[in-house]
Amino acid sequence: MPDDVAYCYTKGVNYRIAAGLPISGGHPPRDTVMSSLPMRLLVLEDQVILRKLISRQTGFFSRHATQIDEFSDPAEALRSAAETSYDLIITDIGMPGMNGIDFIKNLTAIGCRASLLIISGYDDRTLHTIADMARHQGIDSVHFLCKPYSIDQFLHRLNAAFADLEQRSLAYPLDLQQLWQDCTSQPLQMEFKPVLSGDTQQLRGMHLAAIRLPNGLLPLDAALYRQLAANPQLPMLILEVLMEQLAQLLASLPQEQRQHCLFSLYLDGACLAHDNLFDRYNSSLRQYGIQPGQIGFLLADGMHEQRSAVCFENIAKLKYFGFSLLADQLGEGGLTMANLLRLPLDGACISATALRQLRSQGVGLPALLQCCGLTLPQLTISRLDMEADLELLAGLEDCNVSGEQIALQMGSDELSSYLQQQTAGKLMH
């Protein structure tokens, strides 16, 4: 099958759509790792025109090959769900006969654990309550979308559902040897999350969030580095591969597109324990004509007294060469208050979940930042993935923001065109 064509199937209908996107495999609810099989989707909507539209939009925008079954009757859809291992179920709520609430309840009763995307005309709070019901009944991945919706909103929710499926596929222990082979056998397809200013929505940075491997998307986060720790050398080796390929990518971009954008990636304590880390990174970047000031490292691991002297030497070298050091997972990571007081931080990152928790505990964010020697413009609020998360930004317009409600994650092949658009928009302002 050509890479630029997505095949979609419905009951009694077989059609092909030029998607312009590479096709990846399925995922493991079928008790295996991600395979070349298409993802199985169920669409339940009693209005035929809307049902066909949702199916075609899903097939067109999906980053996976998909096989889609359409239903107008909830009872028939439930029978199919009992017989088929679906990856994603898209359902309405207001339908004749069995309503969507009872349909979801019955899904869990038959042991279905597919990801769920609810598309309905009910208000945001009602759908939030239905989503909470589904989660409490055992469906881990639940997303919702209020009608009417824009294509951008649909893409946000669809991508979030697929991201959950890809995360689930990587819940199995990593084959570290295979991972290393995948990272070194071919150029990596990197995935970036844009970081925008909260007030003007101008581009501030790009976070290297994941890499696309033959068996799916691999998030570059603390959870990954905990698995890599089984081989003390591997975190450093993976980071070196990422740095080399990031340098090559940046060198391929026009300077005016990348010069005001900070590219950040995750760094853990195991990497810091290796000699001359940033000497090598500095040398590698300069070979490609890239200044270290364009790269930032997100650190969430605590720098306690038991850390080797090399860790602190590397942090000093990081600053000496001009890289940026950013505190990651503020309020929930391993960084201690002593770390925040002493480390030479250039910025910090806090998730929407952690920010909400700090507020519930009466912790003032400006006071916490002051301990780090930082101000609001140096803070990024991340994982703004739900519409309700945007309420957290009241009074924090000076911060930077990222998440699915801000801008979609994108591949390295899309980076140049996105930066070009952002540069053009900045010039217009």
TORZAPA-929601 format. One record per residue: x, y, z of N, C-alpha, C in turn. Coordinates in pm, whole numbers, padded with zeros to 5 digits, always signed. Each point is the difference from the previous one (the first is absolute). Example, Ala and Ser with C-alpha at 12.3 -4.5 7.8 and 13.67 -1.06 7.14 Angstrom:
BEGIN
+01319-00569+00780-00089+00119+00000+00090+00120+00000
-00035+00105-00072+00082+00119+00006-00077+00109+00073
# end
This chain:
BEGIN
+00084-00120+00000-00084+00120+00000+00087+00124+00000
-00022+00097-00090+00082+00121-00002-00014+00077+00130
+00109+00068+00039+00000+00074+00126-00096+00117+00000
-00035+00052-00119-00082+00121-00003-00148-00031-00020
-00041-00124+00021-00140-00036-00017-00049-00072+00124
-00112+00046+00054-00061-00068+00114-00122-00075-00049
-00010-00128+00033-00117-00078-00038-00096-00004+00117
-00127+00029-00026-00103-00004+00103-00112-00092-00047
-00055-00078+00092-00106-00093-00034-00119+00028+00090
-00120-00004-00053-00121+00004+00080-00085-00119-00038
-00103-00029+00076-00087-00113-00031-00061+00022-00138
+00039-00083-00096-00056+00008-00134+00063+00106-00087
+00098+00076+00053+00063+00107-00078+00151-00014+00011
+00068+00016-00112+00147-00010+00001+00051+00117-00082
+00078+00092+00061+00048+00115-00074+00140+00035+00044
+00073+00072-00084+00138+00037+00030+00010+00153-00005
+00084+00055+00090+00016+00145+00010+00148+00033-00001
+00042+00092-00086+00139+00046+00003+00018+00085+00124
+00079-00048+00093+00011+00067+00130+00121+00088+00011
+00104-00025-00079+00120+00081+00011+00076-00024+00128
-00031-00111+00070+00066-00029+00127+00051-00143-00003
+00116-00026+00065+00047-00138+00007-00095-00085+00083
-00012-00124-00037-00091-00090+00068+00078-00089+00096
-00045-00004+00126+00063-00086+00099-00093-00116+00031
+00044-00085+00091-00078-00119+00028-00103+00019+00108
-00059-00113+00044-00104+00002+00100+00056+00007+00140
-00070-00056+00102+00049+00010+00137-00041-00124+00078
+00044-00015+00125-00006-00130+00063-00122-00043+00078
-00118+00069-00002-00112-00062+00067-00031-00140-00053
+00056-00035-00117-00017-00136-00050+00110-00092+00053
+00056+00037+00118+00099-00084+00069+00128-00019-00078
+00042+00100-00076+00129-00004-00068+00050+00141-00007
+00126+00016-00038+00052+00134-00019-00057+00056-00128
+00027+00131-00026-00056+00066-00117+00041-00074-00126
-00097-00026-00088+00024-00079-00120-00037+00080-00122
+00008-00064-00117-00035+00067-00125-00149-00006-00026
-00078-00065+00089-00144-00006-00018-00061+00139+00016
-00109+00030-00075-00066+00129+00019-00066+00009+00137
-00013+00120+00051-00072+00020+00125-00149-00022-00025
-00067-00066+00094-00143-00027-00011-00076+00110+00074
-00088+00069-00072-00079+00110+00056-00148-00029-00017
-00079+00044+00097-00146-00008-00008-00055+00141+00011
-00090+00038-00093-00066+00131+00003-00149-00022+00020
-00055+00052+00109-00143-00011+00031-00063+00139-00003
-00087+00022-00097-00068+00129-00018-00128-00027-00078
-00116+00043+00054-00128-00033-00064-00028+00084-00124
+00064+00116-00014-00021+00084-00119+00098-00043-00108
-00052-00049-00112+00083-00064-00102+00104+00096-00058
-00038+00125-00028+00095+00094-00061+00115+00028+00095
-00032+00022+00126+00104+00028+00099+00086-00124+00023
-00062-00117-00001+00076-00124+00019+00103-00019-00111
-00043+00021-00126+00091-00013-00113+00111+00105+00007
-00037+00122+00042+00099+00107+00010+00107-00034+00104
-00043-00047+00117+00095-00036+00106+00092-00112-00047
-00056-00100-00068+00082-00111-00050+00105+00048-00099
-00042+00086-00091+00094+00046-00103+00105+00093+00059
-00042+00088+00092+00098+00086+00067+00101-00083+00079
-00048-00102+00069+00088-00085+00080+00098-00074-00090
-00050-00057-00109+00088-00072-00092+00102+00091-00065
-00043+00121-00035+00089+00094-00069+00111+00051+00090
-00038+00037+00123+00098+00064+00090+00076-00099+00088
-00040-00127-00003+00068-00099+00083+00145-00015-00041
+00090-00014+00100+00140-00026-00030+00027-00150-00005
-00106-00081-00003+00011-00145-00011-00095-00048-00109
+00030-00117-00057-00099-00068-00084-00118-00036+00089
-00122+00019-00051-00119-00022+00082-00102-00087-00071
-00071-00079+00077-00115-00076-00046-00117+00044+00085
-00100+00062-00064-00107+00068+00074-00133-00070-00022
-00067-00037+00109-00135-00056-00004-00098+00108+00045
-00105+00024-00081-00099+00104+00030-00130-00063+00048
-00061+00065+00100-00129-00047+00052-00089+00120+00033
-00132-00020-00021-00099+00100+00042-00077-00049+00122
+00004-00130+00025-00075-00062+00110+00097-00041+00112
-00015+00057+00121+00091-00035+00110+00002-00149+00033
-00115-00067-00011-00004-00142+00032+00086-00081-00097
-00006+00034-00130+00083-00069-00099+00148+00031+00024
+00029+00126+00034+00139+00038+00028+00054-00077+00120
-00085-00019+00101+00042-00072+00120+00029-00147-00032
-00084-00060-00086+00025-00140-00039+00133-00012-00073
+00029+00097-00088+00126-00002-00074+00119+00019+00094
-00016+00087+00101+00108+00024+00096+00028-00124+00084
-00103-00084+00020+00019-00123+00076+00076-00104-00081
-00005+00012-00134+00062-00099-00088+00133+00046-00058
+00028+00132+00008+00116+00058-00068+00087+00074+00099
+00130-00010-00016+00093+00073+00087+00028+00137-00062
-00083+00098+00035+00016+00135-00054+00109+00076+00076
+00069+00086-00074+00100+00087+00061-00061+00131+00047
-00093+00054-00079-00062+00129+00030-00148-00006-00035
-00084+00049+00091-00144+00009-00024-00041+00146+00007
-00065+00048-00106-00050+00137-00007-00152-00006+00009
-00058+00067+00098-00144-00012+00022-00067+00132+00029
-00127+00009-00041-00089+00110+00037-00061-00033+00137
-00072+00094+00059-00069-00025+00126-00151-00006-00021
-00058+00103-00064-00144+00004-00021-00042-00081-00121
-00051-00123+00023-00041-00087-00110-00130-00070+00039
-00085-00035-00099-00123-00074+00032+00033-00140+00051
-00090-00054+00082+00026-00132+00057+00097+00013+00116
+00111-00069-00007+00102+00007+00104+00079+00131-00014
+00007+00080+00107+00078+00124-00008+00149-00029+00017
+00082+00102-00029+00144-00019+00003+00055-00031+00139
-00067+00052+00104+00045-00028+00137-00013-00149+00031
-00117-00057-00035-00020-00143+00023+00089-00084-00092
+00024+00050-00121+00089-00072-00092+00140-00012+00060
+00051+00110+00055+00134-00003+00062+00001-00093+00121
-00106+00008+00081-00011-00088+00117+00002-00147-00042
-00073-00032-00108-00005-00138-00048+00133-00043-00063
+00073+00095-00059+00133-00032-00053+00090-00055+00110
+00000+00069+00113+00086-00045+00110-00049-00132+00058
-00132-00023-00005-00054-00125+00053+00045-00121-00080
+00024+00018-00131+00045-00112-00083+00153-00008-00006
+00066+00086+00079+00146-00006+00009+00073+00078-00107
-00070+00085-00074+00065+00081-00105+00083+00110+00066
+00126+00011-00041+00089+00103+00055+00060+00085-00112
-00072+00011-00111+00047+00084-00110+00005+00146+00045
+00085+00079-00065-00003+00144+00023-00135+00054-00047
-00043+00109+00062-00134+00052-00025+00007+00147-00038
-00068+00036-00109-00014+00141-00040-00149+00029-00010
-00049+00086+00088-00142+00037+00003-00018+00130-00078
-00088-00002-00100-00030+00120-00079-00149+00026+00014
-00037+00111+00065-00140+00023+00034-00030+00149+00008
-00128+00032-00010-00045+00139+00011-00020+00045+00143
+00019-00089+00097-00013+00040+00140+00114+00095+00038
-00021+00076+00108+00098+00100+00040+00125-00067+00059
+00105+00082+00012+00132-00048+00044-00006-00067+00136
-00074+00058+00094-00004-00055+00136-00070-00136+00003
-00108-00013-00079-00071-00128-00005+00089-00109-00058
+00069+00033-00109+00089-00099-00063+00117-00034+00091
+00047+00098+00076+00108-00025+00097-00047-00103+00104
-00126+00014+00044-00055-00093+00099-00013-00140-00058
-00046-00009-00127-00012-00131-00065+00138-00063-00017
+00099+00082-00035+00137-00052-00014+00052-00052+00133
-00028+00072+00109+00042-00047+00133-00067-00133+00034
-00129-00012-00037-00071-00126+00023+00070-00116-00071
+00037+00024-00127+00066-00105-00079+00134-00039+00062
+00076+00099+00046+00130-00030+00061-00016-00081+00129
-00101+00037+00081-00022-00073+00124-00048-00142-00025
-00054-00024-00119-00046-00135-00033+00108-00082-00070
+00120+00058-00015+00112-00079-00048+00055+00034-00136
-00056+00102-00067+00053+00042-00130+00105+00109+00025
+00125-00031-00020+00108+00092+00036+00007+00121-00091
-00021-00020-00130+00017+00107-00098-00137+00049-00046
-00040+00119+00047-00130+00057-00035+00019+00146-00040
-00053+00036-00116+00006+00137-00049-00139+00040-00049
-00028+00130-00001-00131+00043-00049+00011+00128-00080
-00101+00024-00082-00003+00114-00092-00143+00048-00010
-00021+00130+00020-00134+00059-00006-00034+00040-00143
-00122-00034-00044-00050+00047-00128-00058+00140+00019
+00014+00088-00099+00080-00015-00122+00149+00018+00032
+00084-00057-00083+00143+00007+00024+00074+00032-00129
+00120+00055+00016+00083+00032-00117+00089-00119-00033
+00059+00002-00118+00095-00104-00040+00117-00004+00097
+00049+00118+00043+00112+00005+00095-00036-00070+00131
-00122+00025+00049-00043-00063+00125-00010-00152-00016
-00052-00042-00116-00010-00144-00027+00139-00063-00003
+00095+00068-00065+00137-00051-00008+00063-00011+00139
-00024+00100+00085+00053-00003+00137-00045-00127+00072
-00129-00027-00005-00055-00114+00074+00041-00132-00064
+00001-00007-00134+00039-00124-00067+00146-00033+00029
+00086+00101-00009+00142-00022+00028+00023-00041+00146
-00079+00058+00091+00013-00037+00141-00037-00147+00020
-00105-00046-00069-00040-00140+00011+00107-00092-00056
+00056+00037-00116+00106-00083-00059+00126+00001+00087
+00029+00114+00061+00117+00007+00089-00016-00096+00118
-00123-00009+00054-00026-00095+00108+00023-00144-00045
-00045-00030-00123+00019-00135-00053+00148-00032-00016
+00075+00098-00048+00144-00021-00020+00071-00016+00134
-00043+00079+00100+00057-00013+00134-00028-00139+00057
-00122-00048-00024-00038-00131+00050+00087-00109-00063
+00034+00019-00127+00082-00099-00069+00140-00009+00059
+00043+00109+00066+00134+00002+00057+00000-00025+00151
-00116-00044+00052-00007-00034+00142+00074-00130+00029
+00030-00075-00106+00077-00123+00015+00148+00034+00019
+00077-00088+00067+00144+00026+00017+00069+00018-00134
+00088+00099-00006+00072+00027-00124+00105-00107-00026
+00016-00035-00127+00114-00080-00043+00112+00099-00026
+00091+00016+00096+00101+00105-00007+00094-00020-00118
+00033-00124-00031+00088-00025-00113-00067+00040-00131
-00131-00034-00013-00073+00037-00120-00016+00151-00010
-00023+00065+00114-00012+00146+00002+00128+00065-00052
+00114-00048+00047+00127+00056-00045+00020-00021-00150
-00035-00117-00050+00010-00027-00143-00092+00093-00080
-00122+00021+00049-00094+00088-00069+00050+00144-00003
+00066+00042+00108+00047+00139+00009+00123+00026-00086
+00076-00104-00030+00127+00020-00071-00001-00052-00143
-00104-00074-00039+00001-00061-00133-00051+00093-00109
-00069+00108+00037-00057+00091-00100-00025+00136+00065
-00016+00105-00083-00032+00132+00057-00131-00007+00078
-00003+00065+00115-00118-00004+00085-00105+00100-00046
-00125-00041+00006-00111+00092-00019-00034+00056+00138
+00036+00127+00024-00020+00062+00131-00134+00074+00004
-00059+00004+00118-00128+00068+00021+00020+00115+00098
-00055+00117-00034+00020+00121+00079-00133+00057+00049
+00004+00055+00122-00114+00074+00055+00034+00148+00001
-00077+00085-00070+00026+00144+00002-00026+00060+00138
+00082+00097+00038-00019+00079+00121-00026+00143-00044
-00115+00056+00037-00040+00133-00043-00008+00095+00118
+00010+00129-00027-00020+00099+00106-00149+00007+00032
-00031+00012+00129-00139-00002+00040-00080+00120-00045
+00066+00115-00015-00074+00121-00036-00012+00020-00151
+00109-00015-00074-00002+00030-00144-00008-00124-00088
+00014-00119+00062-00002-00127-00075+00114-00010-00102
+00108+00074+00024+00116-00012-00088+00088-00117+00046
+00071-00059-00095+00082-00117+00028+00117+00037+00091
+00018-00077+00107+00111+00020+00092+00098-00118-00003
-00051-00117-00029+00088-00116+00001-00064-00122-00061
+00082-00104-00015-00045-00130-00048+00058-00106+00094
-00088-00081+00056+00046-00106+00090+00004-00132-00075
+00116-00066-00001+00014-00131-00062-00069-00102+00091
-00123-00038-00039-00086-00076+00090+00000-00150-00025
+00033-00043-00123-00009-00143-00031+00078-00029-00127
+00024-00128-00023+00055-00046-00127-00092-00110-00052
-00011-00005-00132-00086-00102-00062+00086-00117-00044
-00026-00116+00060+00072-00123-00030-00087-00092-00084
+00055-00108-00055-00081-00090-00082-00124-00053+00069
+00004-00013+00134-00116-00054+00071-00082+00107+00070
+00020+00127-00034-00085+00104+00056+00077+00118+00055
-00073+00087+00072+00056+00123+00054+00060-00027+00138
+00123+00046+00021+00069-00018+00128+00019+00135+00067
-00076+00031+00109+00016+00128+00069+00138+00010+00066
+00062+00115-00011+00131+00024+00062-00023+00070+00133
-00028-00076+00102-00036+00057+00129+00063-00079+00114
-00037+00038+00121+00059-00065+00118-00029-00149+00004
-00120-00040-00045-00036-00142+00001+00094-00081-00089
+00035+00055-00117+00093-00069-00089+00137-00015+00066
+00051+00108+00058+00134-00005+00058+00007-00094+00120
-00113-00019+00069+00000-00098+00109+00019-00142-00055
-00057-00026-00118+00019-00132-00062+00142-00014-00056
+00054+00110-00053+00136-00005-00054+00104-00024+00109
-00036+00032+00125+00096-00011+00110+00050-00143+00022
-00069-00098-00061+00047-00139+00012+00138-00016-00062
+00035+00088-00093+00134+00003-00060+00058+00139+00025
+00094+00016+00094+00047+00134+00040+00057+00083-00115
+00047-00065-00107+00056+00074-00112-00107+00050-00097
-00114-00068-00002-00097+00025-00107-00063+00140+00003
-00037+00056+00117-00057+00136-00002+00093+00101-00067
+00129-00007+00032+00096+00092-00060+00014-00024-00150
+00003-00127-00042+00014-00032-00142-00121+00045-00081
-00120-00021+00056-00122+00045-00068+00000+00152-00012
+00039+00069+00107+00003+00146-00003+00100+00051-00104
+00113-00067-00014+00099+00042-00100-00055-00016-00142
-00072-00110-00025-00063-00019-00131-00101+00111-00026
-00081+00032+00101-00100+00107-00015+00067+00134-00028
+00107+00030+00073+00070+00127-00020+00058+00010-00141
+00060-00108-00048+00059-00001-00134-00108+00023-00106
-00111-00071+00013-00105+00013-00102-00074+00133+00012
-00012+00052+00122-00059+00133+00016+00089+00106-00064
+00131-00012+00019+00094+00095-00063-00012-00005-00152
-00009-00119-00057-00015-00013-00144-00130+00065-00048
-00108-00022+00077-00129+00058-00037+00006+00153+00005
+00056+00056+00107+00007+00145+00012+00088+00060-00109
+00107-00069-00035+00088+00051-00106-00070+00004-00135
-00103-00083-00017-00073-00001-00127-00105+00111-00009
-00025+00069+00113-00101+00106+00003+00065+00136-00022
-00068+00091-00070+00053+00136-00014+00017+00065+00138
+00105+00076+00017+00030+00058+00130-00112+00090+00050
-00064+00074-00092-00105+00092+00044-00121-00074+00057
-00015-00129-00034-00113-00077+00052+00027-00052+00141
+00124-00029+00033+00032-00067+00126+00071+00087+00103
+00044+00120-00040+00091+00074+00087-00063+00049+00130
-00133+00021+00003-00063+00048+00122-00079-00110+00071
+00029-00124-00035-00076-00114+00054+00093-00090+00082
-00037-00029+00124+00079-00089+00086-00049-00144-00020
+00090-00088-00039-00032-00141-00017+00042-00074+00127
-00095-00063+00066+00028-00063+00129-00021-00151-00007
+00074-00071+00085-00015-00144+00011+00030-00046+00142
-00047-00118+00032+00007-00051+00137+00142-00047+00035
+00040+00026+00123+00131-00041+00052-00021-00063+00137
+00066-00114+00025-00016-00061+00131+00134-00015+00071
-00006-00039+00128+00120-00011+00081+00100-00101-00052
-00048-00109-00064+00090-00101-00054+00087+00057-00111
-00057+00089-00080+00079+00065-00106+00107+00090+00060
-00038+00073+00105+00093+00094+00061+00120-00068+00066
-00010-00130+00024+00108-00072+00068+00116-00037-00093
-00007+00042-00128+00105-00035-00096+00091+00120-00028
+00129-00024-00006+00099+00105-00019-00015+00072-00134
+00029+00130+00003+00015+00081-00121-00124-00001-00090
-00116-00012+00062-00124-00008-00076-00021+00123-00088
+00009+00117+00062-00033+00122-00074+00118+00052-00082
+00120-00047+00031+00113+00028-00089-00030-00061-00137
-00049-00124+00000-00030-00069-00126-00118+00065-00071
-00104+00036+00076-00117+00061-00062+00036+00135-00062
+00078+00078+00071+00043+00131-00050+00079-00016-00129
+00093-00095-00001+00081-00024-00120-00086-00046-00117
-00094-00091+00027-00087-00053-00105-00087+00110-00060
-00059+00083+00084-00086+00108-00049+00077+00099-00087
+00118+00037+00046+00078+00101-00073+00047-00053-00136
+00015-00132-00013+00033-00057-00130-00110+00026-00102
-00123+00013+00049-00114+00027-00088-00037+00148-00003
+00079+00083+00067-00029+00143+00001-00114+00039+00092
-00030-00083+00100-00109+00026+00095+00058+00049+00132
-00055+00108+00054+00045+00052+00128-00066-00077+00115
+00075-00032+00106-00058-00071+00115-00119+00073+00062
-00004+00132-00014-00111+00077+00056-00135-00035-00059
-00002-00076-00110-00127-00041-00060-00055-00128+00062
+00077-00061+00093-00039-00128+00058-00022+00015+00150
-00111-00054+00049-00028-00003+00143-00020-00143+00048
+00037-00025+00125-00014-00134+00057-00096+00005+00119
-00102-00087-00005-00099-00009+00107+00045-00106+00102
+00017+00041+00124+00049-00089+00105-00106-00013+00109
-00041-00125+00029-00096-00024+00108+00060-00079+00114
+00115-00065-00024+00065-00081+00103+00062+00087+00109
-00019-00040+00125+00059+00073+00111+00152-00014+00004
+00067+00111+00026+00147+00000+00012+00038-00006+00148
-00011-00120+00059+00028-00017+00142+00150-00019+00023
+00038-00004+00127+00143-00006+00035+00068-00128-00046
-00079-00106-00022+00060-00126-00043+00038-00001-00148
-00044+00101-00074+00039+00008-00141+00151+00020-00009
+00059-00054-00105+00145+00012-00017+00037+00144-00035
+00127+00032+00022+00050+00134-00034-00014+00029-00148
+00002-00106-00083-00012+00019-00145-00134+00063-00036
-00107-00036+00073-00132+00058-00028+00004+00152+00013
+00059+00049+00108+00005+00144+00023+00099+00067-00096
+00106-00071-00034+00094+00052-00101-00071+00018-00134
-00085-00096-00036-00072+00009-00127-00099+00116-00001
-00065+00023+00112-00092+00114+00007+00077+00131-00015
+00117+00007+00063+00084+00120-00016+00044+00016-00145
+00037-00111-00066+00041+00006-00141-00119+00037-00090
-00115-00051+00034-00122+00034-00075-00017+00152-00007
+00014+00064+00116-00014+00146+00005+00118+00070-00066
+00120-00055+00019+00121+00062-00056-00009+00009-00152
-00050-00105-00064-00006+00000-00146-00120+00078-00055
-00093+00037+00088-00111+00083-00046-00131-00072-00022
-00009-00128+00038-00128-00071-00005-00093+00055+00108
-00130-00025-00015-00097+00039+00103-00036-00120+00087
-00019+00025+00129-00041-00103+00095-00140+00035+00051
-00093-00093-00017-00140+00023+00035-00044-00104+00103
-00065+00044+00106-00056-00093+00099-00129-00058-00055
-00004-00133-00011-00120-00066-00053-00083-00058+00114
-00129-00020-00029-00093-00060+00096+00000+00074+00133
-00002+00132-00005-00002+00082+00121-00118-00042+00087
+00027-00025+00128-00106-00038+00092-00032-00148+00002
+00058-00079-00092-00029-00145-00001+00121-00085-00035
+00109+00059-00046+00120-00076-00035+00090-00022+00121
+00126-00041-00026+00092-00032+00107+00083+00117+00049
-00010+00116-00066+00078+00116+00043-00046+00047+00138
+00094+00016+00090-00031+00046+00136-00001+00153+00005
-00050+00053+00111+00002+00145+00016+00144+00051+00002
+00092-00079+00058+00142+00039-00001+00052+00008-00143
-00041-00095-00086+00039+00005-00141-00051+00126-00066
-00127+00032+00025-00060+00118-00063+00069+00128+00046
+00046+00001+00124+00069+00118+00052+00141+00014-00057
+00067-00113-00029+00142+00004-00032+00033-00018-00148
-00081-00076-00073+00034-00027-00140-00012+00126-00085
+00088+00018-00098-00004+00120-00086-00106-00014-00109
-00126+00013+00039-00111-00025-00090-00028+00119-00092
-00037-00031-00123-00042+00102-00097-00150-00001-00021
-00068-00099+00053-00144-00011-00018-00052-00122+00074
-00131-00015-00002-00063-00114+00067-00125-00038-00075
-00043-00124+00024-00118-00054-00067-00089-00066+00105
-00128+00034-00002-00096-00060+00093-00119-00049-00080
-00050-00119+00031-00115-00053-00072-00129+00062+00052
-00105-00006-00082-00130+00052+00041-00048-00072+00126
+00024-00130+00009-00042-00078+00117+00071+00047+00126
+00132+00020-00009+00077+00045+00117-00040+00141+00041
-00026+00087-00098-00041+00137+00031-00134+00000+00073
-00092-00082-00046-00130-00009+00066+00016-00049+00145
+00088-00096+00020+00022-00054+00134+00064+00104+00092
+00097+00076-00052+00064+00104+00081-00102+00105+00042
-00088+00036-00091-00102+00100+00033-00094-00052+00108
-00036-00128-00008-00090-00056+00101+00065-00003+00138
+00135-00002+00002+00074+00000+00127+00036+00142+00045
-00042+00099-00077+00026+00139+00036+00142+00045-00025
+00074-00073-00084+00139+00038-00031-00001+00105-00110
+00065+00113+00024+00006+00106-00100+00108-00027-00102
-00035+00002-00126+00098-00029-00105+00110+00105-00008
-00032+00130+00007+00109+00100-00004+00102-00018+00112
-00047-00038+00119+00092-00022+00113+00090-00120-00026
-00058-00106-00059+00079-00118-00032+00106+00033-00104
-00039+00076-00100+00096+00040-00104+00111+00088+00057
-00036+00084+00096+00100+00088+00060+00108-00082+00069
-00038-00115+00058+00100-00090+00060+00100-00049-00104
-00047-00015-00123+00087-00047-00109+00075+00113-00066
-00026+00125+00044+00062+00114-00067-00060+00026-00136
-00127-00038-00019-00066+00012-00130-00122+00091+00009
-00047+00043-00115-00121+00082-00010-00101-00072-00088
-00122+00050-00004-00106-00066-00077+00034-00020-00148
+00064+00096-00069+00033-00025-00141+00098-00114-00022
+00065-00048+00107+00093-00112-00012-00066-00134+00032
-00131+00003+00025-00074-00121+00034-00082-00048-00119
+00000-00131-00023-00087-00062-00100-00102-00088+00070
-00126+00023-00030-00108-00087+00050-00028-00102-00109
+00026-00127+00030-00010-00105-00102-00123-00088+00022
-00023-00088-00096-00110-00097+00003-00135+00068+00014
-00016+00112-00067-00131+00064-00007-00080-00073-00108
-00048-00119+00035-00060-00090-00098-00152+00004-00001
-00061+00045+00109-00146+00005+00010-00045+00145-00002
-00121+00021-00052-00053+00137-00006-00007+00063+00139
-00032-00082+00100-00010+00052+00137+00135+00048+00052
+00111-00052-00056+00133+00041+00044+00028+00147-00030
-00065+00053-00102+00026+00138-00039-00043+00099+00108
-00091-00042+00088-00042+00087+00110+00116+00030+00095
+00101-00087+00001+00115+00019+00088+00084+00121-00040
-00016+00046-00124+00087+00106-00051-00042+00139+00045
-00114+00011+00066-00046+00131+00048+00104+00061+00094
+00048+00118-00035+00102+00068+00079+00141-00045-00028
+00016-00097-00091+00134-00052-00033+00032+00022-00148
-00051+00108-00056+00017+00025-00143+00146+00020-00039
+00085+00035+00097+00142+00022-00030+00078-00131-00017
-00061-00113+00038+00069-00129-00010-00001-00051-00144
+00083-00099-00025-00006-00075-00125-00091-00120+00019
-00054-00052-00110-00099-00107+00010+00025-00106-00107
-00039-00124+00032+00006-00108-00100-00105-00105+00035
-00036-00080-00098-00101-00103+00020-00093-00007-00119
-00088-00097+00001-00087-00022-00116-00099+00113-00022
-00035+00074+00107-00089+00115-00017+00075+00122-00053
+00132-00009-00008+00082+00113-00045+00048-00024-00143
+00065-00111-00025+00050-00034-00134+00026-00149-00006
-00026-00060-00115+00016-00144-00015+00147-00038-00010
+00031-00118+00052+00133-00058-00019+00022-00027-00148
+00124+00017-00046+00028-00015-00144+00130-00075-00021
+00012-00062-00118+00120-00072-00036+00107+00093-00054
+00124-00050-00004+00111+00081-00050-00019+00038-00146
-00077-00081-00076-00024+00034-00140-00097+00116-00015
-00072+00035+00106-00093+00113-00003+00061+00126+00062
+00117-00013+00059+00057+00108+00081+00030+00124-00082
+00061-00017-00116+00041+00115-00080-00119+00086-00041
-00107-00065-00048-00117+00077-00044-00067+00070+00118
-00001-00065+00118-00059+00064+00118+00082+00121+00042
+00132-00015+00005+00086+00113+00037-00011+00113-00101
-00016-00034-00126-00016+00102-00104-00127+00080+00023
-00109-00069+00035-00126+00069+00029+00013+00090+00122
+00067-00052+00104+00018+00079+00121+00087+00123-00025
+00105-00016-00081+00087+00113-00033-00076+00105-00079
-00083-00045-00095-00079+00093-00081-00100+00075+00088
-00063-00073+00095-00095+00064+00091+00067+00103+00089
+00123-00029+00044+00074+00093+00085+00034+00127-00075
+00037-00015-00128+00034+00117-00081-00123+00087-00022
-00119-00065-00014-00124+00075-00021-00035+00082+00122
+00035-00056+00120-00028+00074+00124+00098+00115+00019
# end
